[in-house]
């Protein structure tokens, strides 16, 4: 045996053995952190997988099958009109209102179809960051100044980060653009407006099914929340009509699926998740038993799910262990964090940016967390830094981004977000 070549496996085994040997099982903080990890995974599975991720997987799969690379290259490619590409990417969050994990399948879909790195990363940041409801709630709960600073900062961030990513990797982008330019233009099986309405119905289902409850019981946002499931159902009906009419799906299968969803919604009026799951199962069975592009759609959706879900599971587990859930601690004590983000020093802003980048925030949960931290003495600069870095990034999010565009691009993207959030916090804290 050549022991010189075996020292790495031996060292790895030794480290794992020592970690197990000295595992602090029985210590309250360690045991609580382990429970927090599983609590967060359970909460994530209940609140985000069915309503957020699965519809996002289907949309990403549809992008891969029904959107031509030529179209993506024309509007979002490296040589696309910069004002159009970055303009669309930077305001996408106002429509989607998704979290840092739900945006991942959509980002992976457009990036793999030929979107330039700049517009794709601008979309990746803006999707969860520029949430209209979250910005309005920030202004109402944390103050108008912080709400306006968050809105302006998030839009500028997405554009600047996208432009910087394009500039840093401009040679790779040029090679990518040139190679895809040689590809033949695909045949168009249906007009653009039909595909547009098809995607619009799916995005509307994703948006309204996940519409969060505002902090007041009046106004437009609460009205939409009150009727969210009816709106989701109406767009579901539109989607169910589109598939047989324009995509040659068997009408009989679609009618059976719609009937099952309707019956379950009547049998379980207070449990909308049940008919929603039935609709997902029915759609999967329809697509799986069809041939051609419908079957390709399901296959593409499954490929995204296989790649992203395991990474998200381990990422959420790690985030729960280290940082816990809102109002619950992980292995890192919350007083450590609150004690390090007071004032407006460079360190306080940098620390807030880093913690925000690695912690998982579901949509709108960053606001009550910040409200508690501000009450504990957090400066307004670090508060903005956390708002700009937190919703757009998380540890699970980073793991998936790395699998899509590689380690180097991911490290630079995350670093740009943290550095810009830190600088923005410093500037805002001095005003």
C-alpha positions as CSV (number, residue, x, y, z in Angstrom):
1,X,0.0,0.0,0.0
2,X,1.2,3.5,-0.9
3,X,0.7,5.4,2.3
4,X,1.7,8.7,0.7
5,X,-1.5,8.6,-1.3
6,X,-3.6,7.5,1.6
7,X,-2.9,10.3,4.1
8,X,-5.9,12.5,2.9
9,X,-8.5,9.8,3.4
10,X,-6.9,8.9,6.8
11,X,-6.9,12.6,7.8
12,X,-10.6,12.9,6.8
13,X,-11.5,9.8,8.8
14,X,-9.6,11.1,11.8
15,X,-11.4,14.5,11.7
16,X,-14.8,12.8,11.5
17,X,-13.9,10.4,14.4
18,X,-12.7,13.3,16.6
19,X,-15.8,15.3,15.8
20,X,-18.0,12.4,16.8
21,X,-15.9,11.6,19.8
22,X,-16.2,15.1,21.2
23,X,-19.8,15.7,19.9
24,X,-21.4,18.0,22.6
25,X,-24.6,16.0,22.9
26,X,-26.3,16.8,26.1
27,X,-25.3,20.5,26.2
28,X,-28.5,22.5,26.1
29,X,-27.4,24.9,23.4
30,X,-26.2,22.2,21.1
31,X,-29.3,20.1,21.6
32,X,-31.5,23.2,21.0
33,X,-29.6,24.1,17.9
34,X,-30.1,20.6,16.5
35,X,-33.9,20.9,17.2
36,X,-33.9,24.3,15.6
37,X,-32.4,22.9,12.4
38,X,-35.1,20.3,12.1
39,X,-37.8,22.8,13.1
40,X,-36.6,25.1,10.3
41,X,-36.6,22.2,7.8
42,X,-40.1,21.2,8.9
43,X,-41.4,24.8,8.6
44,X,-39.7,25.3,5.2
45,X,-41.2,22.1,3.9
46,X,-44.7,23.1,5.0
47,X,-44.6,26.8,4.0
48,X,-42.4,26.9,0.9
49,X,-42.0,23.6,-1.0
50,X,-45.5,23.0,-2.2
51,X,-46.7,26.6,-2.8
52,X,-43.4,28.2,-3.8
53,X,-40.8,25.8,-5.1
54,X,-42.9,23.3,-7.0
55,X,-44.7,26.0,-9.1
56,X,-41.3,27.6,-9.6
57,X,-39.9,24.3,-10.8
58,X,-42.7,24.0,-13.4
59,X,-42.1,27.6,-14.6
60,X,-38.3,26.9,-14.9
61,X,-39.0,23.7,-16.8
62,X,-41.4,25.6,-19.1
63,X,-38.7,28.1,-19.8
64,X,-36.3,25.4,-20.8
65,X,-38.8,23.8,-23.1
66,X,-41.1,26.5,-24.5
67,X,-38.8,29.5,-24.6
68,X,-36.2,29.4,-27.4
69,X,-32.6,30.3,-26.8
70,X,-32.8,32.8,-29.6
71,X,-35.5,34.7,-27.6
72,X,-33.6,34.7,-24.4
73,X,-30.4,35.8,-26.2
74,X,-32.3,38.6,-27.9
75,X,-33.7,40.1,-24.7
76,X,-31.4,38.9,-21.9
77,X,-28.2,37.8,-23.7
78,X,-24.8,39.3,-23.4
79,X,-25.3,41.4,-26.5
80,X,-28.9,42.4,-25.8
81,X,-30.0,46.0,-25.4
82,X,-28.6,46.9,-21.9
83,X,-31.5,49.2,-20.9
84,X,-34.1,46.6,-21.8
85,X,-32.2,43.6,-20.3
86,X,-31.3,45.2,-17.0
87,X,-34.6,47.2,-16.8
88,X,-36.6,44.0,-16.9
89,X,-34.3,42.1,-14.6
90,X,-34.1,44.8,-12.0
91,X,-37.9,45.3,-11.5
92,X,-38.9,41.6,-11.7
93,X,-39.2,41.4,-7.9
94,X,-42.2,43.8,-8.0
95,X,-44.1,41.0,-9.8
96,X,-42.7,37.8,-8.4
97,X,-42.5,38.6,-4.6
98,X,-40.5,35.4,-4.0
99,X,-37.9,34.4,-1.4
100,X,-34.2,33.8,-2.0
101,X,-34.8,30.1,-2.6
102,X,-37.9,30.3,-4.8
103,X,-36.1,32.5,-7.3
104,X,-33.4,29.8,-7.9
105,X,-35.3,27.6,-10.4
106,X,-36.3,30.6,-12.4
107,X,-32.7,31.9,-12.4
108,X,-31.3,28.5,-13.4
109,X,-33.9,28.3,-16.2
110,X,-33.1,31.6,-17.9
111,X,-29.3,31.3,-17.3
112,X,-29.1,27.9,-18.9
113,X,-31.2,29.1,-21.8
114,X,-28.6,31.7,-22.7
115,X,-29.3,34.7,-20.6
116,X,-26.2,36.9,-20.0
117,X,-24.5,36.6,-16.6
118,X,-25.3,40.3,-16.0
119,X,-29.1,40.2,-16.5
120,X,-29.3,36.8,-14.9
121,X,-27.6,37.9,-11.7
122,X,-29.6,41.1,-11.7
123,X,-32.7,39.0,-11.8
124,X,-31.3,36.7,-9.2
125,X,-30.8,39.6,-6.8
126,X,-34.0,41.6,-7.6
127,X,-36.4,38.6,-7.5
128,X,-36.5,38.4,-3.7
129,X,-35.1,41.9,-2.9
130,X,-37.6,44.2,-4.7
131,X,-40.8,43.0,-3.1
132,X,-43.4,45.8,-3.1
133,X,-45.3,44.5,-0.1
134,X,-42.1,44.0,1.9
135,X,-40.9,47.6,1.0
136,X,-44.3,49.0,2.0
137,X,-44.3,47.1,5.3
138,X,-40.7,48.2,5.9
139,X,-41.8,51.8,5.6
140,X,-44.8,51.3,7.8
141,X,-43.1,49.3,10.6
142,X,-39.4,50.5,10.5
143,X,-39.9,54.1,9.2
144,X,-40.3,55.8,5.8
145,X,-36.6,56.6,5.5
146,X,-35.6,52.9,5.8
147,X,-38.4,51.9,3.4
148,X,-37.3,54.3,0.7
149,X,-33.6,53.5,1.2
150,X,-34.4,49.8,0.8
151,X,-36.4,50.3,-2.4
152,X,-33.8,52.6,-4.1
153,X,-30.9,50.5,-2.8
154,X,-32.4,47.2,-4.1
155,X,-33.1,48.5,-7.6
156,X,-29.6,50.1,-7.9
157,X,-28.0,47.0,-6.4
158,X,-29.5,44.7,-9.0
159,X,-28.3,46.8,-11.9
160,X,-24.8,47.5,-10.5
161,X,-24.2,43.9,-9.5
162,X,-25.4,42.7,-12.9
163,X,-23.1,45.1,-14.7
164,X,-20.1,44.3,-12.5
165,X,-20.7,40.5,-13.0
166,X,-20.8,41.1,-16.8
167,X,-17.7,43.2,-16.7
168,X,-15.7,40.8,-14.6
169,X,-16.6,37.8,-16.8
170,X,-16.9,39.7,-20.1
171,X,-14.5,37.3,-21.9
172,X,-16.6,34.2,-21.0
173,X,-19.8,36.1,-21.8
174,X,-18.4,37.0,-25.3
175,X,-17.5,33.3,-26.0
176,X,-20.9,32.2,-24.8
177,X,-22.6,34.7,-27.0
178,X,-20.6,33.8,-30.0
179,X,-21.1,30.0,-29.6
180,X,-24.9,30.4,-29.2
181,X,-25.1,32.8,-32.2
182,X,-24.1,29.9,-34.4
183,X,-27.1,27.8,-33.3
184,X,-29.9,27.6,-35.9
185,X,-33.2,29.4,-35.1
186,X,-35.8,27.0,-33.8
187,X,-39.2,26.6,-35.4
188,X,-42.0,28.5,-33.7
189,X,-45.0,26.3,-33.0
190,X,-47.3,29.0,-31.5
191,X,-47.3,32.8,-31.5
192,X,-45.5,34.8,-28.7
193,X,-48.7,36.0,-27.1
194,X,-50.0,32.5,-26.5
195,X,-46.7,31.5,-24.8
196,X,-46.8,34.8,-22.9
197,X,-50.3,34.2,-21.5
198,X,-49.3,30.6,-20.6
199,X,-46.4,31.9,-18.5
200,X,-48.4,34.7,-17.1
201,X,-51.0,32.3,-15.7
202,X,-48.3,30.2,-14.0
203,X,-46.6,33.3,-12.5
204,X,-50.0,34.6,-11.3
205,X,-50.6,31.2,-9.6
206,X,-47.2,31.4,-7.9
207,X,-47.7,35.0,-6.8
208,X,-51.2,34.8,-5.4
209,X,-50.8,31.4,-3.7
210,X,-47.9,32.9,-1.7
211,X,-49.4,36.3,-1.1
212,X,-48.5,37.1,2.5
213,X,-50.8,38.7,5.1
214,X,-50.1,42.4,5.6
215,X,-49.9,43.9,9.1
216,X,-53.2,45.8,8.7
217,X,-56.7,44.5,8.1
218,X,-57.6,47.1,5.5
219,X,-56.3,48.4,2.2
220,X,-55.5,46.9,-1.2
221,X,-52.8,44.4,0.1
222,X,-55.3,43.0,2.7
223,X,-58.0,42.8,0.1
224,X,-55.8,40.7,-2.2
225,X,-54.8,38.5,0.7
226,X,-58.5,38.0,1.6
227,X,-59.2,36.8,-2.0
228,X,-55.8,35.2,-2.7
229,X,-57.2,31.6,-3.1
230,X,-60.1,32.8,-5.4
231,X,-57.6,34.7,-7.5
232,X,-55.3,31.6,-7.5
233,X,-58.2,29.4,-8.6
234,X,-59.2,31.8,-11.4
235,X,-55.7,31.8,-12.9
236,X,-55.7,28.0,-12.4
237,X,-58.8,27.8,-14.6
238,X,-57.1,30.0,-17.2
239,X,-54.1,27.7,-17.1
240,X,-56.4,24.6,-17.4
241,X,-58.1,26.1,-20.5
242,X,-54.8,27.1,-22.2
243,X,-53.2,23.6,-22.1
244,X,-55.8,21.8,-24.1
245,X,-56.5,24.7,-26.5
246,X,-52.9,25.7,-27.4
247,X,-50.7,22.8,-26.2
248,X,-52.8,19.8,-27.5
249,X,-53.3,18.3,-24.0
250,X,-56.0,15.7,-23.7
251,X,-59.2,17.6,-22.8
252,X,-60.7,14.6,-20.9
253,X,-57.6,14.3,-18.6
254,X,-57.8,18.1,-17.9
255,X,-61.5,17.9,-17.1
256,X,-60.9,15.0,-14.7
257,X,-58.1,16.9,-12.9
258,X,-60.2,20.1,-12.6
259,X,-63.2,18.1,-11.3
260,X,-60.9,16.5,-8.6
261,X,-59.6,19.9,-7.6
262,X,-63.1,21.4,-7.4
263,X,-64.5,18.5,-5.3
264,X,-61.6,18.6,-2.9
265,X,-61.9,22.4,-2.5
266,X,-65.6,21.9,-1.6
267,X,-64.9,19.0,0.8
268,X,-62.0,20.9,2.5
269,X,-63.0,24.6,2.3
270,X,-60.5,25.7,5.0
271,X,-57.6,23.6,3.7
272,X,-56.6,25.1,0.3
273,X,-53.3,23.1,0.3
274,X,-55.2,19.9,-0.4
275,X,-56.8,20.9,-3.8
276,X,-53.5,22.7,-4.7
277,X,-51.6,19.5,-4.2
278,X,-54.2,17.6,-6.2
279,X,-53.8,20.1,-9.0
280,X,-50.0,19.5,-9.0
281,X,-50.4,15.7,-9.0
282,X,-53.0,15.9,-11.8
283,X,-50.7,18.2,-13.9
284,X,-47.8,15.9,-13.4
285,X,-49.8,12.8,-14.4
286,X,-51.1,14.6,-17.5
287,X,-47.7,15.8,-18.6
288,X,-46.2,12.4,-17.8
289,X,-48.7,10.5,-19.9
290,X,-48.5,12.9,-22.9
291,X,-45.9,12.8,-25.6
292,X,-43.7,15.5,-27.1
293,X,-43.2,18.8,-25.4
294,X,-45.5,18.1,-22.5
295,X,-43.4,15.2,-21.5
296,X,-40.3,17.2,-22.1
297,X,-41.7,19.9,-19.8
298,X,-42.2,17.4,-16.9
299,X,-38.7,15.9,-17.5
300,X,-37.1,19.4,-17.4
301,X,-39.1,20.3,-14.2
302,X,-37.8,17.1,-12.6
303,X,-34.2,17.8,-13.5
304,X,-34.4,21.2,-11.7
305,X,-36.0,19.6,-8.7
306,X,-33.3,16.9,-8.5
307,X,-30.5,19.5,-8.6
308,X,-32.0,22.1,-6.3
309,X,-34.0,20.4,-3.6
310,X,-31.2,18.3,-1.9
311,X,-28.9,21.4,-1.7
312,X,-31.7,23.4,-0.2
313,X,-32.4,20.7,2.3
314,X,-28.8,20.7,3.6
315,X,-28.6,24.5,3.4
316,X,-31.8,25.0,5.4
317,X,-30.6,22.4,8.0
318,X,-27.3,24.2,8.4
319,X,-28.9,27.7,8.6
320,X,-31.3,26.5,11.3
321,X,-28.5,24.9,13.3
322,X,-26.2,28.0,13.3
323,X,-28.8,30.8,13.3
324,X,-32.1,29.3,14.3
325,X,-35.5,30.6,13.3
326,X,-37.1,34.0,13.8
327,X,-37.3,34.5,17.6
328,X,-35.4,31.3,18.2
329,X,-31.7,30.7,18.6
330,X,-29.3,28.3,17.0
331,X,-25.8,27.5,18.1
332,X,-24.9,31.2,17.8
333,X,-26.5,33.2,20.6
334,X,-28.7,36.0,19.4
335,X,-27.2,38.5,21.9
336,X,-23.9,38.1,20.1
337,X,-25.5,39.3,16.9
338,X,-27.5,42.1,18.5
339,X,-24.4,43.3,20.4
340,X,-22.3,43.5,17.3
341,X,-24.6,45.6,15.1
342,X,-25.0,48.7,17.3
343,X,-23.8,52.1,16.0
344,X,-22.7,52.7,12.5
345,X,-19.1,51.4,12.4
346,X,-17.6,49.6,9.4
347,X,-17.5,46.4,11.4
348,X,-21.2,46.7,12.5
349,X,-22.3,47.2,8.8
350,X,-20.1,44.4,7.6
351,X,-21.2,42.0,10.3
352,X,-24.9,42.8,9.6
353,X,-24.3,42.2,5.8
354,X,-22.6,38.9,6.4
355,X,-25.2,37.6,8.9
356,X,-28.0,38.7,6.6
357,X,-26.3,37.0,3.6
358,X,-26.0,33.6,5.4
359,X,-29.3,33.6,7.4
360,X,-32.5,32.4,5.7
361,X,-35.3,34.9,5.5
362,X,-38.7,33.9,4.3
363,X,-40.7,36.7,2.6
364,X,-41.5,39.5,5.1
365,X,-39.9,37.7,8.1
366,X,-36.9,40.1,8.0
367,X,-39.1,43.0,9.2
368,X,-40.1,41.7,12.6
369,X,-36.5,40.4,13.1
370,X,-35.1,43.8,12.4
371,X,-37.8,45.5,14.6
372,X,-36.5,43.4,17.5
373,X,-32.8,44.1,16.7
374,X,-33.4,47.9,16.3
375,X,-35.2,47.7,19.7
376,X,-32.0,46.1,21.1
377,X,-29.8,48.9,19.8
378,X,-29.1,48.1,16.2
379,X,-28.0,51.2,14.2
380,X,-30.0,52.3,11.1
381,X,-27.0,51.7,8.9
382,X,-26.6,48.0,9.8
383,X,-30.4,47.7,9.6
384,X,-30.3,48.8,5.9
385,X,-27.2,46.6,5.3
386,X,-29.1,43.5,6.6
387,X,-32.2,44.4,4.5
388,X,-30.2,44.7,1.3
389,X,-28.1,41.5,1.9
390,X,-30.6,39.3,3.8
391,X,-33.7,38.6,1.6
392,X,-31.6,38.2,-1.6
393,X,-29.1,35.7,-0.2
394,X,-29.0,32.7,2.2
395,X,-26.8,29.7,2.8
396,X,-29.2,27.4,1.0
397,X,-29.4,29.9,-1.9
398,X,-25.6,30.1,-2.2
399,X,-25.2,26.3,-2.4
400,X,-27.6,26.1,-5.4
401,X,-26.1,29.2,-7.1
402,X,-22.8,27.4,-7.0
403,X,-24.2,24.4,-8.7
404,X,-25.6,26.5,-11.5
405,X,-22.8,29.0,-12.3
406,X,-19.7,27.6,-10.5
407,X,-17.7,28.5,-7.3
408,X,-15.9,31.5,-8.7
409,X,-18.9,33.3,-10.0
410,X,-20.9,32.5,-6.8
411,X,-18.1,33.8,-4.5
412,X,-17.8,37.1,-6.5
413,X,-21.6,37.5,-6.6
414,X,-22.0,37.0,-2.8
415,X,-19.0,39.3,-2.2
416,X,-20.5,42.0,-4.3
417,X,-23.7,41.9,-2.4
418,X,-22.0,42.0,1.0
419,X,-19.6,44.8,0.1
420,X,-22.3,46.9,-1.5
421,X,-24.7,46.3,1.4
422,X,-21.9,47.4,3.8
423,X,-21.1,50.6,1.9
424,X,-24.8,51.4,1.6
425,X,-25.3,50.9,5.4
426,X,-22.3,53.2,6.1
427,X,-23.7,56.0,3.8
428,X,-27.2,55.7,5.2
429,X,-26.0,55.7,8.8
430,X,-24.1,58.9,8.2
431,X,-27.2,60.8,6.7
